[in-house]
Amino acid sequence: MFNRKKELLSYLEQITAEYEKAVEVVPELLADTKQDFIFSKNTVFEAVSAGELLIPVVGGFSAGKSTALNNILGSDTILPVAVTAETAIPAELRYSTDEYINALTITGVCERHAISDLPDLSINAKNYEVVQVYLNRETLKAIEPFTLVDMPGFDAPIEQHNNAILRYLSRGSYYIYMLNTKDGNLNRQDLRRLDDIVNMGRNFSIFLTKKDLCTETELAGVHQYVADQVQTAYGNFFKIHSIDHHNTDLITQELKDIDPN
């Protein structure tokens, strides 16, 4: 259990103990509210106990998010990559020795599926809010308590997926921001999303993807231009890396370096 969670749970217990003392001193004032207090405390306690550290992997459509995550997972077939903007679903990647998918429909029903069903779920993306993909992968176990989230592109045309993007932007603990090197720069939409992340007091790293499709000179130019954009907007507090779909070791190392506390 990471330190901040321990502190919050301990604080809740202290408040409860003080409240119990107060009830003993002035029962005529507080006895009627005791049940409401205990219910509220338990609700918050459960929420804190179940709290997760999410790392959304974000960026525009075709930035290479799913391809990079498949590389991290050691398989090209886990997350569908030949998808359109209409067939992308937010996918939480979780460690489990039992491999399966929990798919949450837009009507609130949770369906259990085999991992091999993920392409079919993507075809019917408009019917789902999110899929939780449980995989027996050491890379996922190694980054716990973090949970990676493969996000639809920011230009997703499905309303519930845009809503999901907004939810995850507010819930993320750290962000992996992917930008296709061929794009050449952070556009206005990219900068607006990064503004949202920074305004919430969160950190991010930028990964320029598909660097193998550029010459070294082109890559160096894009890297410098994006670095200048980030420095101008936010200062020198954020890392910028370059990767291709064959080698995502830099992402794995970045995840290991993040302090969950």
C-alpha positions in Angstrom: 0.0 0.0 0.0 1.5 3.3 -1.0 2.1 6.0 1.5 -0.7 8.5 0.6 -3.4 5.9 0.8 -2.1 4.8 4.2 -2.2 8.3 5.4 -5.7 8.9 4.2 -7.0 5.6 5.8 -5.3 6.4 9.1 -6.8 9.9 9.1 -10.3 8.4 8.5 -9.8 6.1 11.5 -8.7 9.0 13.7 -11.7 11.0 12.7 -14.0 8.0 13.6 -12.3 7.6 17.0 -12.8 11.3 17.8 -16.4 11.1 16.7 -17.1 8.1 18.9 -15.7 10.1 21.9 -17.9 13.0 21.0 -21.0 10.8 20.9 -20.1 9.5 24.4 -19.8 13.1 25.7 -22.9 14.6 24.1 -25.1 11.6 23.0 -28.2 13.8 22.9 -26.7 15.9 20.1 -24.9 13.3 18.0 -26.6 9.9 18.6 -29.2 10.5 15.8 -26.5 11.3 13.3 -24.2 8.4 14.2 -25.5 6.0 11.5 -25.1 8.7 8.8 -21.6 9.4 9.9 -20.6 5.7 9.9 -22.1 5.2 6.5 -20.3 8.2 5.0 -17.0 7.1 6.6 -17.3 3.6 5.2 -18.1 4.9 1.8 -15.0 7.1 1.7 -12.9 4.3 3.3 -14.0 1.9 0.6 -13.3 4.4 -2.2 -9.8 5.1 -0.9 -9.0 1.5 -0.3 -10.1 0.6 -3.9 -8.3 3.7 -5.4 -6.2 3.0 -8.4 -3.2 4.7 -10.0 -4.1 5.0 -13.6 -1.7 5.8 -16.4 -3.7 6.7 -19.5 -1.8 6.3 -22.8 -3.2 9.2 -24.8 -2.8 11.0 -28.1 -4.4 11.4 -31.5 -5.8 8.6 -33.6 -3.1 6.5 -35.2 -0.4 7.8 -32.9 0.7 4.2 -32.3 -0.7 3.7 -28.8 -2.0 0.2 -29.3 1.0 -0.9 -31.2 3.4 0.3 -28.5 1.3 -1.3 -25.8 1.2 -4.6 -27.7 5.0 -4.5 -27.8 5.2 -4.0 -24.0 2.8 -6.9 -23.6 5.0 -9.1 -25.8 2.3 -9.8 -28.4 1.0 -8.2 -31.6 -2.4 -9.7 -31.2 -3.7 -8.5 -27.8 -5.0 -5.0 -28.7 -6.4 -4.5 -32.2 -4.3 -2.1 -34.2 -6.1 -2.2 -37.6 -9.0 -0.1 -36.2 -10.7 3.1 -37.2 -11.6 6.0 -34.9 -15.1 4.4 -34.6 -13.7 1.0 -33.3 -11.5 2.1 -30.4 -12.6 1.4 -26.9 -10.8 2.5 -23.7 -8.9 -0.6 -22.5 -7.6 -0.9 -18.9 -4.7 -3.4 -18.8 -4.5 -5.3 -15.6 -2.4 -8.2 -14.3 -4.1 -11.5 -13.5 -3.0 -15.2 -13.7 -6.5 -15.8 -15.1 -6.9 -14.1 -18.5 -10.2 -12.6 -19.5 -12.1 -9.4 -20.4 -14.7 -7.5 -18.4 -16.6 -5.3 -20.9 -18.9 -2.6 -19.5 -21.7 -1.7 -21.8 -23.2 1.7 -22.2 -26.3 0.4 -20.3 -24.2 -0.5 -17.3 -24.0 -4.3 -17.8 -20.7 -6.0 -17.2 -20.0 -8.9 -19.7 -17.2 -11.4 -19.4 -15.3 -12.4 -22.6 -12.3 -14.3 -23.7 -9.2 -12.3 -24.7 -9.7 -13.4 -28.3 -13.1 -11.5 -28.3 -11.5 -8.1 -28.2 -11.5 -7.5 -32.0 -15.2 -8.3 -32.1 -15.8 -6.0 -29.1 -14.0 -3.2 -31.0 -16.2 -3.7 -34.1 -19.2 -3.0 -31.7 -17.3 -0.2 -29.9 -20.4 2.1 -29.8 -22.0 -0.4 -27.4 -19.3 -0.2 -24.8 -17.9 2.3 -22.3 -14.7 0.5 -21.4 -13.0 -3.0 -21.4 -10.9 -4.3 -18.6 -8.3 -6.7 -20.1 -6.8 -9.1 -17.5 -3.5 -10.6 -18.7 -0.9 -12.8 -17.2 2.0 -10.6 -18.2 5.0 -9.9 -16.0 5.3 -6.3 -17.4 1.8 -5.5 -15.9 2.7 -7.2 -12.6 6.0 -5.3 -12.5 4.3 -1.8 -12.7 1.7 -2.4 -10.0 0.0 -0.5 -8.4 -0.2 1.3 -11.8 -2.8 0.4 -14.4 -2.1 1.3 -18.0 -5.1 2.5 -20.1 -5.1 2.3 -23.9 -7.3 5.3 -24.9 -9.2 6.1 -28.1 -7.7 9.0 -30.1 -8.7 12.5 -29.0 -10.6 12.8 -32.3 -12.8 9.8 -31.5 -16.3 10.3 -33.1 -18.2 8.3 -30.5 -19.7 10.5 -27.8 -19.2 8.0 -24.9 -15.6 7.5 -25.8 -15.0 11.3 -25.7 -16.7 11.3 -22.3 -14.4 8.4 -21.3 -11.4 10.4 -22.4 -12.5 13.3 -20.2 -13.1 10.9 -17.2 -9.6 9.4 -17.5 -8.0 12.7 -17.9 -9.3 13.7 -14.5 -8.5 10.3 -12.9 -5.0 9.7 -14.2 -2.0 9.8 -11.9 0.6 10.2 -14.7 0.2 10.3 -18.5 2.0 8.8 -21.5 1.4 11.2 -24.4 2.1 9.7 -27.8 2.6 11.8 -30.9 3.2 10.5 -34.4 6.6 11.9 -35.5 5.2 12.5 -39.0 2.8 15.0 -37.4 5.8 17.2 -36.8 4.5 19.2 -33.8 1.9 19.4 -31.0 -1.3 20.8 -32.6 -3.8 23.0 -30.7 -5.8 19.9 -29.6 -2.7 18.3 -28.2 -1.8 21.5 -26.3 -5.3 21.8 -24.9 -5.1 18.3 -23.5 -1.7 18.8 -22.1 -3.0 22.0 -20.5 -5.8 19.9 -18.8 -3.2 17.5 -17.5 -0.9 20.3 -16.2 -3.7 22.2 -14.6 -4.7 19.1 -12.6 -1.1 19.1 -11.2 -0.2 15.9 -13.0 3.0 15.0 -14.9 3.4 13.5 -18.4 6.0 12.2 -20.7 5.9 12.6 -24.5 6.9 9.8 -26.8 7.4 10.5 -30.5 6.3 7.3 -32.2 7.2 5.7 -35.6 10.6 7.3 -35.6 11.7 4.5 -38.0 9.6 6.2 -40.7 11.8 9.4 -40.5 15.4 10.2 -41.3 17.7 11.0 -38.4 17.6 14.7 -39.5 13.8 14.8 -39.6 13.6 13.1 -36.2 16.0 15.5 -34.7 14.1 18.5 -36.1 10.7 17.2 -34.8 12.2 16.4 -31.4 13.7 19.9 -31.1 10.5 21.6 -32.3 8.3 19.7 -29.8 10.8 20.3 -27.0 10.6 24.0 -27.8 6.8 23.9 -27.7 6.8 22.1 -24.3 9.4 24.4 -22.8 7.6 27.5 -24.0 4.3 26.3 -22.6 5.3 24.4 -19.4 9.0 24.8 -18.7 11.7 22.1 -18.6 9.7 19.6 -16.4 8.6 17.0 -19.0 10.5 14.3 -20.8 10.4 13.7 -24.5 11.5 10.3 -26.0 11.5 8.8 -29.5 10.4 5.2 -30.1 9.4 2.9 -32.9 7.1 -0.1 -32.9 10.0 -2.5 -32.6 11.4 -1.2 -29.4 9.4 0.3 -26.5 12.0 -0.2 -23.8 12.0 3.5 -23.0 8.3 3.4 -22.1 8.9 0.4 -19.8 11.8 2.2 -18.1 9.7 5.3 -17.7 7.0 3.3 -16.0 9.6 1.8 -13.6 10.9 5.2 -12.7 7.5 6.7 -11.7 7.2 6.8 -7.9 3.7 5.6 -6.9 3.8 7.7 -3.7 
